[in-house]
Amino acid sequence: MASNVIESVSLGLSRIDRPHWVIHRLIECGTLGQIFSDWNVGKSALAVDIACHVATGTAFCGRRVQKGPVLYIASEGSRGLIRRFKGWKQRYNKDLPTGIYRTLISARLPDPTTEQILQLSVEQIYAAEDQLPILVIIDTLAQTMVGDQNSTSDVDRFTALLRKLFPKTAVMLLHHVGHGEKTRSRGASSLPAACDWEFRLEEVRTASHEANVIKHVRLKNTKQRDEEQHKDLCFSLMRETLDFDEYGDQQTTVVAVPSPNIPTTKNGSRNWGTSARTMLALFDDLMEQEMNRHEEQDRNSAWADVTDHTWRAACLNAGISRDNFRKTKQRLIKAGEISNQDGRVIRIGVGQT
């Protein structure tokens, strides 16, 4: 029988390593975590901000950062991502190092070909930077994971593979809130269980009307393994002008800027009935399909929208009567959950970022 399958706990006490932090007391090296939010709240803008702080070694919200290479796994050909990095460089007047990398292909996991490509990518980064990536950002889980997000076995297979591919790297998943429960991430409960840390990003309403501020958001620490949960971090999503097109119109992007002193009041939540919850969940599904389609076409995701006609058809197909749809939609509009403008349905509090 093998003799190296167990050991005395007391013998291991002298080998406890001190934690190494990507962002001090927030994100530890070699861990897996997620930032989740509703659609278009600002996950990608915040992830770009974190990537730039890590790659440049710049303190993040007053916290020390370990400088190192970053790999950003995004949907294929996302030009919007490059605009955000350029916006950060311009906003902070700080050159970005070569150590920020992004994928140029659509990554799907598990998949042997993708796994091999990512392994080669890590080797390429190590050869160029003399250091493994310290942070890998996956934008988003829905566009990367093969399988059913509601399946515990599929989610477990996905997270185990990420730990295998990036054993010494902090992996940040960008994910969406649940359909009916907005305070937790979408899909199987085994995902937050597998995470070492977790943050929920939510929009906050303020009385502020600063120029070029699109919205204010708050990052809530909802899980921190072996650490106390940290206080909320607030940011302003700022409009940054990059250039002008041939018609003289501004070409803009969004940059996340820390705003520790903004007065905030939490968006109210409401316990909707079955019809309203179903209609909102169907809307989320339709928006997700539109966002994925626009990403695949390499278009600005802010152009994605859901028409009233498409939403009504999906609701009727789900068994909601025309009269129920009409009345429930009016209640949602009156309560400020949605807006219906020129045949387009918009979720209030979910701005375009």
DANORPE-V406968 format. One record per pair of residues at least 4 apart in sequence whose ideal C-beta (glycine too) atoms are under 7 Angstrom apart, sorted by the first residue. I is the first residue (numbers start at 0). J is the second residue. Records with the same first field share a line. If there is no record, write none. Layout:
BEGIN
I=J  J
END
This chain:
BEGIN
6=10  11
18=27
19=27  28  65
20=24  26  27  28  65
21=26  27  28  53  64  65  133  134  169
22=26  59  62  64
23=62  63
24=62  226  229
25=62  229
26=30  32  169  196
27=169  195
28=133  167  169
29=166  167  168  169
30=169  195  196
31=158  161  162  170  193  194  195
32=171  194  195  196  197
33=172  174  184  194  197
34=42  45  46  171  173  198  200
35=174  175  176  184  199
36=40  42  176  199  200  201
37=175  176  181  349
38=175  286  290  349
39=349  350  351  352
40=200  201  202  216  349
41=45  200  216  236  255  352
42=46  173  200
43=47  83  138  173
44=48  83  236  253  254  255  352
45=49  200  234  255
46=50  136  138  171  173
47=51  83  84  87
48=52  87  255
49=53  59
50=54  69  71  99  134  136
51=55  84  87  95
52=57  59  64
53=64  66  67  69  133  134
54=68  69  95  96  98  99
55=66  93  95  96
56=64  66
57=64
58=62  63  64
59=64
60=232  257
65=133
67=130  133
68=98  100  124  128  130  132  133
69=98  99  132  133  134  136
70=100  120  124  132  135
71=80  99  100  101  136  138
72=102  106  135  136  137  138  143
73=77  80  101  102  138
74=105  142  294
75=104  105
76=297
77=294  297
78=82  297
79=83  299  300
80=84  101
81=85
82=86  241  252
83=87  252  253
84=88  95
85=89  241  252
86=90  239  241  252  253  254
87=91  254
88=93  94  95
89=239  241
90=237  239  254
95=99
98=128
100=124
102=106
104=116
106=113  117  143
107=113  143  145
108=113  114  143  144  145  157  160
109=145  156  157  160
110=114  145
111=115
112=116
113=117
114=118  164
115=119
116=120
117=121  164
118=122  164
119=123
120=124
121=125  131  132
122=126
123=127
124=128  132
125=130  131
131=167  168
132=168
133=168  169
134=168  169  171
135=165  168  170
136=171  173
137=143  170  171  172  173
138=173
139=143  173  174
140=144  172  173  174
141=148  175  287
142=291  294
144=148  157
146=150  153  157
147=153
148=154  185  186  187
149=186  187
150=154  187
151=155  187  189
152=156
153=157
154=158  186  187  189  190
155=159  189
156=160
157=161
158=162  190  193
159=163
160=164
161=165  170
162=166
165=170
174=184  185
175=185
176=181  184  185
177=181  183  184  185
178=185  280  283
179=276  280
181=268
182=199
183=191
184=190  191
186=190
188=192
189=193
190=194
191=197  222
194=222
195=224
196=222  223  224
197=221  222
198=218  219  220  221
199=219  221
200=216  218
201=216  217  219  266
202=214  216  266  348
203=215  216  217  263  264  265  266
204=264  266
205=215  261  262  263
206=262
207=212  215  261
211=237  238
212=235  237
213=236  238  253  350  352
214=236  350
215=233  235  258  261  263
216=234  236
217=231  233  263
218=231  232
219=231
220=228  229
223=227  228  229
233=258  259  261  263
234=255  256  257  258
235=256  258  261
236=253  255  352
237=253  254  256
238=251  253
239=251  252  253  254
240=249  251
241=250  251  252
242=250
243=247  248  249  250
244=248  250
253=352
266=348
269=334
271=275  276
272=276
273=277
274=278  319  323  327
275=279  327  330  331
276=280
277=281  317  319
278=282  314  319  327
279=283
280=284
281=285  310  313  314  317
282=286  305  310  344
283=287
284=288
285=289  305  309  310  313
286=290  303  305
287=291
288=292
289=293  303  304  305
290=294  300  303
291=295
292=296
293=298  300  302  303
294=300
298=302
301=351
304=343
305=309  310  344
306=310  342  343
307=311  339  342  344
308=312  342
309=313
310=314  344
311=315  324
312=316
313=317
314=319  324
315=319  321  324
319=323  324
320=324
321=325
322=326
323=327
324=328
325=329
326=330
327=331
328=332
329=333
330=334
331=336  337
332=337  338  339
335=347
336=347
337=344  345  346  347
338=345  347
339=344
340=345
END
